[in-house]
């Protein structure tokens, strides 16, 4: 599956392409690529089990227990 977000009023150099691939024992693979004219920097995450996502959800639920309604993100969970 490849999702490409493009906006007609945004210069191409500011557009972020998003892709997600699944196959075999891979349940999720994500890459972030920063490409310049002479170099490329890549970050990649590969998940072989959905358990890692479940663990993150459980940690987020523990973090939220007893907290007032509000807007939180995973950085809040990680930082405690």
N, CA and C of each residue as an Amber inpcrd file, in Angstrom:
protein
   240
   0.8440000  -1.1610000   0.0000000   0.0000000   0.0000000   0.0000000
   0.8980000   1.2360000   0.0000000   0.6460000   2.1480000  -0.8840000
   1.4000000   3.3980000  -0.9220000   0.4090000   4.5460000  -0.8680000
   0.5930000   5.4060000   0.1060000  -0.2380000   6.5950000   0.2290000
   0.6290000   7.7990000  -0.0800000   0.2160000   8.6010000  -1.0250000
   0.9720000   9.7990000  -1.3670000   0.0610000  10.9950000  -1.1770000
   0.4860000  11.8880000  -0.3090000  -0.2800000  13.0950000  -0.0520000
   0.3220000  14.2350000  -0.8620000  -0.4570000  14.7990000  -1.7320000
   0.0320000  15.8920000  -2.5640000  -0.9670000  17.0470000  -2.5010000
  -0.4600000  18.2230000  -2.4340000  -1.2950000  19.4080000  -2.3670000
  -0.8780000  20.3410000  -3.5010000  -1.8360000  20.7710000  -4.2860000
  -1.5140000  21.5570000  -5.4730000  -0.8710000  22.9040000  -5.1500000
  -1.1440000  23.4460000  -3.9720000  -0.5900000  24.7580000  -3.6330000
   0.6960000  24.6790000  -2.8040000   1.2330000  23.4620000  -2.6090000
   2.4650000  23.2790000  -1.8340000   3.5730000  22.8580000  -2.7930000
   4.7280000  23.5280000  -2.7310000   5.8350000  23.1290000  -3.6090000
   6.2080000  21.6710000  -3.4000000   6.5700000  20.9670000  -4.4570000
   6.9000000  19.5350000  -4.4040000   7.9470000  19.2310000  -3.3390000
   8.9220000  20.1070000  -3.1410000   9.9920000  19.8280000  -2.1760000
   9.4790000  19.7940000  -0.7330000   8.2510000  20.2660000  -0.4940000
   7.6980000  20.2600000   0.8530000   6.6830000  19.1420000   1.0710000
   6.4690000  18.2980000   0.0790000   5.4830000  17.2210000   0.1740000
   6.1250000  15.9910000   0.7980000   5.3720000  15.3140000   1.6470000
   5.8340000  14.0880000   2.2820000   5.0700000  12.9200000   1.6740000
   5.7780000  11.9510000   1.1160000   5.1740000  10.7230000   0.6130000
   5.1900000   9.7080000   1.7430000   4.0850000   9.0000000   1.9510000
   3.9810000   8.0210000   3.0200000   3.6890000   6.6640000   2.4040000
   4.4820000   5.6480000   2.7940000   4.2730000   4.2940000   2.2890000
   4.3420000   3.3160000   3.4520000   3.5850000   2.2470000   3.3620000
   3.5610000   1.1950000   4.3710000   3.5420000  -0.1240000   3.6190000
   4.3940000  -1.0760000   4.0220000   4.4050000  -2.3600000   3.3180000
   4.2250000  -3.5030000   4.2940000   3.5210000  -4.5270000   3.8540000
   3.2680000  -5.7290000   4.6440000   3.6120000  -6.9330000   3.7820000
   4.1640000  -7.9720000   4.3960000   4.4390000  -9.1810000   3.6310000
   5.1940000 -10.1910000   4.4670000   4.9480000 -11.4740000   4.2100000
   5.6310000 -12.5210000   4.9570000   5.3950000 -12.3670000   6.4440000
   6.4630000 -12.3750000   7.2190000   6.3310000 -12.2160000   8.6670000
   6.3980000 -10.7580000   9.0980000   6.4450000  -9.8480000   8.1430000
   6.4830000  -8.4220000   8.4690000   5.0470000  -7.9100000   8.5860000
   4.7080000  -7.3900000   9.7720000   3.3590000  -6.8520000   9.9750000
   3.3210000  -5.3450000   9.8010000   4.4720000  -4.7320000   9.6920000
   4.5280000  -3.2950000   9.4540000   5.9490000  -2.8540000   9.1740000
   6.1200000  -2.0860000   8.1410000   7.4370000  -1.5390000   7.8040000
   7.2380000  -0.0890000   7.3740000   8.0010000   0.7880000   7.9780000
   7.8470000   2.2070000   7.7080000   9.2190000   2.8220000   7.5010000
   9.3320000   3.7070000   6.5430000  10.5910000   4.4000000   6.2820000
  10.3420000   5.8910000   6.1770000  11.3020000   6.6480000   6.6660000
  11.3130000   8.0890000   6.4690000  12.5880000   8.3920000   5.7030000
  12.4560000   9.0620000   4.5900000  13.6130000   9.3590000   3.7470000
  13.7190000  10.8680000   3.5680000  14.8820000  11.3950000   3.8940000
  15.1930000  12.8000000   3.6490000  16.1850000  12.8180000   2.4930000
  15.7530000  13.2660000   1.3400000  16.6060000  13.2290000   0.1550000
  16.9830000  14.6400000  -0.2750000  18.2730000  14.8580000  -0.3930000
  18.7980000  16.1070000  -0.9030000  19.4160000  15.8710000  -2.2630000
  19.9880000  16.8900000  -2.8580000  20.5600000  16.7280000  -4.1920000
  21.7650000  15.7730000  -4.2170000  22.5010000  15.6700000  -3.1120000
  23.7210000  14.8590000  -3.1100000  23.7720000  13.7790000  -2.0400000
  22.6930000  13.6220000  -1.2580000  22.7220000  12.6190000  -0.2000000
  21.2980000  12.2410000   0.2140000  21.1920000  11.1070000   0.8770000
  19.9120000  10.6130000   1.3740000  20.1220000  10.1100000   2.7980000
  19.2060000  10.4730000   3.6980000  19.2010000   9.9610000   5.0620000
  17.9100000   9.1710000   5.2180000  18.0160000   7.9140000   5.7470000
  16.8550000   7.0530000   5.8800000  16.7190000   6.5430000   7.3110000
  15.4870000   6.4990000   7.7930000  15.1460000   5.8680000   9.0590000
  14.1240000   4.7920000   8.7320000  14.3140000   3.6020000   9.2830000
  13.4230000   2.4940000   8.9590000  13.0130000   1.7550000  10.2230000
  11.7440000   1.3690000  10.2860000  11.2170000   0.5600000  11.3840000
  10.5070000  -0.6430000  10.7790000  10.8550000  -1.8380000  11.2620000
  10.2000000  -3.0610000  10.8110000   9.6530000  -3.7890000  12.0250000
   8.3630000  -4.1260000  11.9860000   7.7340000  -4.8900000  13.0690000
   7.4240000  -6.2860000  12.5660000   7.8570000  -7.2970000  13.3180000
   7.6060000  -8.6860000  12.9640000   6.4510000  -9.2790000  13.7530000
   5.9210000  -8.5310000  14.7040000   4.8110000  -8.9940000  15.5210000
   3.9430000  -7.8000000  15.8900000   2.6480000  -8.0160000  15.9230000
   1.7440000  -6.9490000  16.3480000   1.8130000  -6.7190000  17.8490000
   2.5140000  -7.6030000  18.5660000   2.6490000  -7.4680000  20.0160000
   3.2890000  -6.1430000  20.3920000   4.2190000  -5.6670000  19.5870000
   4.8900000  -4.4070000  19.8990000   3.8850000  -3.2480000  19.9090000
   2.8910000  -3.3080000  19.0240000   1.8650000  -2.2660000  18.9990000
   0.9320000  -2.4100000  20.2000000   0.6390000  -3.6620000  20.5760000
  -0.1840000  -3.9130000  21.7560000   0.4950000  -3.4110000  23.0220000
   1.7920000  -3.6500000  23.1370000   2.5400000  -3.1660000  24.3050000
   2.4700000  -1.6470000  24.3990000   2.6020000  -0.9790000  23.2670000
   2.5080000   0.4840000  23.2570000   1.1320000   0.9630000  23.6800000
   0.0860000   0.2540000  23.2310000  -1.2810000   0.6210000  23.6050000
  -1.5130000   0.4370000  25.0980000  -0.9690000  -0.6560000  25.6590000
  -1.1110000  -0.9020000  27.1030000  -0.3800000   0.1760000  27.9000000
   0.8310000   0.5320000  27.4740000   1.5760000   1.6000000  28.1690000
   0.8240000   2.9270000  28.0980000   0.2250000   3.2220000  26.9470000
  -0.5450000   4.4590000  26.8010000  -1.7660000   4.4380000  27.7240000
  -2.4400000   3.2840000  27.8270000  -3.6050000   3.1700000  28.7110000
  -3.2050000   3.3690000  30.1690000  -2.0770000   2.7770000  30.5770000
  -1.5890000   2.9690000  31.9520000  -1.2920000   4.4390000  32.2200000
  -0.6760000   5.0990000  31.2480000  -0.3400000   6.5140000  31.3930000
  -1.6080000   7.3480000  31.5650000  -2.6480000   7.0400000  30.7920000
  -3.8770000   7.8370000  30.8110000  -4.7540000   7.5990000  32.0250000
  -4.5680000   6.4650000  32.6980000  -5.4100000   6.1410000  33.8520000
  -5.3240000   7.2610000  34.8930000  -6.4720000   7.8310000  35.2360000
  -6.5310000   8.8840000  36.2470000  -6.2000000  10.2760000  35.7480000
  -5.8160000  10.4160000  34.4820000  -5.4890000  11.7390000  33.9330000
  -6.7780000  12.4460000  33.5100000  -6.8100000  13.7640000  33.5980000
  -7.9920000  14.4870000  33.1210000  -8.0880000  14.4180000  31.5930000
  -9.2840000  14.6300000  31.0800000  -9.4610000  14.6650000  29.6230000
  -8.5450000  15.7370000  29.0450000  -7.9530000  15.4460000  27.9340000
  -7.0300000  16.3960000  27.3180000  -6.3970000  15.7830000  26.0900000
  -5.4180000  16.4810000  25.5860000  -4.7110000  16.0160000  24.3920000
  -3.3290000  15.5260000  24.7980000  -3.0590000  14.2680000  24.5260000
  -1.7840000  13.6580000  24.8610000  -1.2210000  12.9900000  23.6090000
   0.0780000  12.7870000  23.5700000   0.6820000  12.0250000  22.4690000
   1.6870000  11.0310000  23.0560000   2.2870000  10.2340000  22.2010000
   3.1970000   9.1980000  22.6900000   4.4300000   9.7900000  23.3700000
   4.8120000  10.9960000  23.0250000   5.9420000  11.6330000  23.7170000
   5.6010000  11.7870000  25.2070000   4.3410000  12.1170000  25.5190000
   3.9190000  12.2270000  26.9230000   4.0420000  10.8730000  27.6240000
   3.6820000   9.8080000  26.9250000   3.7600000   8.4530000  27.4980000
   5.2130000   8.0910000  27.7630000   6.0670000   8.3340000  26.7960000
   7.4820000   7.9730000  26.9000000   8.1820000   8.7700000  27.9920000
   7.8780000  10.0620000  28.0610000   8.5270000  10.9300000  29.0560000
   7.9520000  10.7060000  30.4520000   6.7740000  10.0800000  30.5190000
   6.1710000   9.7540000  31.8150000   5.5320000  10.9380000  32.4190000
